[in-house]
Amino acid sequence: MIQVVTEITIDAPIERCFDAARDIDLHTQTVWEHTREQAVSGVTAGLIGDGDTVTFEATHFGVRQRLTSQIAEYERPPIGLLTRC
């Protein structure tokens, strides 16, 4: 099995990175344009949280797909944590 690992260092508080990772609007603004990805059901804008679902519609490998994710576990980092993301 092939495993690809990407590591990015961001000079920002971890709570800001946590919120960016669950921001539906930010996600749809930063994906490849050719996938025409958009949130179509569940949480379709703003921040997704504990127990929430989102369904994205996108074109991957020439096939239009609907992909649904649910936040099954949610633990927000403590505010003011010195760790950077």
C-alpha positions in Angstrom: 0.0 0.0 0.0 1.3 3.5 -0.9 1.1 6.1 1.8 1.5 9.8 1.0 2.2 12.1 4.0 2.0 15.9 3.7 3.0 18.2 6.5 2.3 21.9 6.5 3.4 24.3 9.3 1.1 27.3 9.9 2.0 30.2 12.1 -1.3 30.6 13.8 -3.0 29.5 17.1 -4.2 25.9 17.0 -7.9 27.0 17.6 -7.8 29.1 14.4 -6.5 26.1 12.5 -9.2 23.9 14.1 -11.9 26.3 13.0 -10.5 26.6 9.5 -10.5 22.8 9.1 -14.3 22.7 9.8 -15.3 25.8 7.8 -17.5 24.7 4.9 -17.2 28.0 3.1 -13.4 28.0 3.3 -13.3 24.4 2.0 -15.5 25.2 -1.0 -13.3 28.3 -1.8 -10.1 26.3 -1.8 -10.8 23.2 -3.8 -9.8 22.7 -7.4 -12.2 24.7 -9.7 -12.6 21.8 -12.1 -14.3 19.6 -9.5 -17.1 22.2 -9.1 -17.4 21.1 -5.5 -20.2 22.4 -3.4 -22.0 21.6 -0.1 -25.5 20.4 -1.0 -27.1 19.1 2.2 -26.5 19.0 6.0 -24.4 21.9 7.1 -23.8 23.8 3.8 -22.2 27.0 5.2 -20.2 28.1 8.2 -18.7 25.8 10.8 -19.5 22.1 11.1 -19.6 20.7 14.6 -20.2 17.7 16.8 -22.7 15.3 15.2 -23.2 17.4 12.1 -23.1 16.0 8.6 -22.3 17.6 5.3 -22.8 16.3 1.8 -20.5 17.6 -1.0 -21.2 17.2 -4.6 -18.1 17.1 -6.8 -16.7 15.7 -10.0 -13.7 13.4 -9.5 -12.2 11.5 -12.4 -15.0 12.6 -14.7 -17.7 11.2 -12.4 -20.2 13.5 -10.5 -20.3 12.2 -7.0 -22.0 13.0 -3.6 -19.7 12.5 -0.6 -21.1 12.7 2.9 -19.1 13.2 6.1 -20.3 13.2 9.7 -18.4 14.6 12.7 -18.3 11.5 14.9 -16.0 12.8 17.5 -15.3 16.5 18.4 -12.8 17.9 20.8 -12.0 21.6 20.5 -8.5 22.6 21.5 -8.3 24.8 24.6 -8.3 28.5 23.8 -4.8 30.1 24.2 -3.0 26.8 23.8 0.6 27.6 23.0 1.0 24.9 20.4 1.0 26.1 16.9 -0.6 24.2 14.0 
